[in-house]
Amino acid sequence: MWELDQFYPKRVEDDILQGHLLNGDCYVILQTTISNNQVFEWTIYYWIGSRSTKDKQTCAAIHAVNLRNFLGAECRTKREEEGDESSEFIALFDGNLIVLDGARGETGFIHVEDDVVVPRFYRLFGTEKRLKIVSMPLTHLSLDSKFSYLLDAQSHLYLWIGKNSRSIIQTKGRLLAEKISVRERRGEASIHIEPETRESNAFWAIITGVWLPAPLPKPTTNSDQKDHIIKPLDNHDENKEINYPPAPVVQPPKVVSRDFIPTDWQLPQPILYDVQMGRGYLELPQVELENGLLSKRLLDSKHVYILDSGGQLFLWMGEKSSKFLRFAGYKLALQLMGLMPRSRLGGLELLFTESNMSTLTQTLLNNDHVDWWNDFTDSLLQPCTQGAETQIFKCQFCDWDEALAVDFTRTADSVARRGVDINQILEKDKPATDLRALLAPRETPLTNEEALQMMAEWNDELIEPPEENIVESSSALQQFIMVDGKWNLVENRWFGQFFNQDSYILIARYWDYDDENKEFSESDNQGDDTDEDSSLTKTVVYFWQGREASDLSWLQFEFSVRKDMQARLSQNPENVSRPLKVVFKRVKQQQEDTMFLAHFQRQFIIHSGHYRDRAESSRLERIQMYYIRANGNLISTRCIEVKPSVVNLNSCFTYIIKVPAHIVSVLEKKQTDKCHVYVWTGGKSSSEDKELAIRLSEKMFSWIPTDFHTVPEGSEPPLFWQVLGGQKKYDTSADFLTYGRLFRLSNEQGYFCASEKCADFCQDDLAPDDVMLLDTGSQIYLWWSKRTSDVEQKLSLQAAKLYQSHLRQMQPDRPRQLKLTVKNAEPHLFRQCFHGWGPYREPKDWSG
């Protein structure tokens, strides 16, 4: 027999106890018998006590099954409950089963114990400008009529006012009690004024140590309430103080002489220790105090400090300090308590001699009260974390006098519903956010082998798969362009080349392997030849729109061409009753999907201008520069015409520069009728990119008289630099391809959220109504436009700081600087992350 103890079974060895079960425990009982065939047979029971905890009941069932599996028994476990045991189970104990109250096994759950109130007693004194505080022993002998005292009993704050105390100290004491109640006790601590000779019975009960008030209930947020009011955990805690025993009637202590502290007495100068890690040991240097005063400017969030205020010891821990320093600081503070015993009255006892020693000092300095005194000194150490400092700690500093916010617009009803803490109200009213995308890892890009394999698989789905590295018009791929309001077929030599001021239609025909057609054919054509199913095709019509193209082409296509095109392409010549599938997709420049790009086999070219001007002299006689680059994976390779400039060069990519014949003649001072085409290969570019650039240059310019030149980086002729505006510095690294990420920060969904763009992002992904966050690998840019709202700007700054701190932990070797940029004023480090950066296309304002 086993009993459950902290989630695990414990063998019950005592034979006497095996017939006596406790109703607070659960047991697992194993009965072993030998059959006639000399084979062991087992029966497994688990017994549930009526007062056992849920973890014991659950673990009893689990361990019973585990025991059966361990033995390899074929029997089933049998559940027995107290008061409903089977006769077979009772027979195990010879019919004498006795159930007793109690439990031997411990629950595995954590015991939640009520908070213990530790009262603290402070003497208040000082000047009009600054309130000073010193800890005092909790005894009536500490009272002096010339001062005010604060008794902190957690849920109750008592301010004792001496009859000869200064009125300014009384006022500051009431303000101090109000701050403690609002900022440390959620406004739930009661404040009591105790004038001398008119003290309440509860005050004397706490002073004499015969009674303590109830602790504050633990807060929780009630999700059922509309205003999310902070309420106690349950009804028991809500009525805890009501059910708590009241203070007993206490006879006030006998009045003694209380005039024992000089009026001009001052606390010793405070000492601030900085806990530092030296070479293999801890250091504890003192921080130099200006004019002997503490200032909160001395506290560094990365450090841990020990403050000796003269009467009390504080341990302050910065929010950025390490756990080791915090632990070491706490240990050192405890050692300081032993090495340098705390002044029992803040150094006051040093003023007394044996002849004028008062009753209080005689009591405190008597060796017979060592144990009582040790209990008091242990309570003098107060740990404080940055941002959660106690008011007593703040009072030690000369410039830490925070004003108490008072909202005169609040009514009693709003205070009852929403509480008095303005910080908690602002926290509740803070808009909801979803920034999980900022903390997610960067998407792993496809390898070159995976990208090429995926490209080949998508091209094999065409009804006429193209040959490798051959991009031309076929029955599977047809490219049309709108010229003078009509859609014309693009010439074969211009197939795969697009102009950014035009719109195109690409018709792609695939074999249709969808399950819907298979089910359709099986149900309707069961007797037909199966070859008919294999000849089914589907057509995808891509409408490609250049960055500078007008939307009128799309509107004309949508309302006048699409319907007729769908009717023509869906016709099935072999079976009129079964139309073919036709799918329409609209894609914009540099926002194409990967399947669209895969059909061009990395030979996707984008020119500037119009298709109708392809052979015009104005185009042929200008210098042209093409930038070849892949974003994310090889499928997204594009060759885009950019402004001829050295700034666009990068050692990690390849470029094509065409110089017209008349410019070559002028610069080289010799007549020629051939233009020069330079294929510039960066020193860090791959050999495959070099071959691709040569192939693209021949495709674009072989139809005109041309001399082709392959120019490796570092061996450029003078003419090359002259046409680009002179030799200058250019980029030699492209780490942004490895680390670059673009996020959109928006509240258009009713809450502030972050979403990440794919690795193949472009300039048109910058949403002018929202905030964009760009990670270049070395910088973090926040991008704003004139249409970005103030709310998004403020929230985006906090989101960027969160992302920066997250990267500081994930990539400590690559620190990022946080910078701000605005639309039309982006720096080069920002623009280089976008392939083919150019002027923004502003939509025309038709509002007049």
Summary of the structure (lengths in Angstrom):
residues: 848
radius of gyration: 41.8
end to end distance: 90.8
largest distance: 124.4
contacts: 2332
relative contact order: 0.05
helix: 30%
strand: 24%
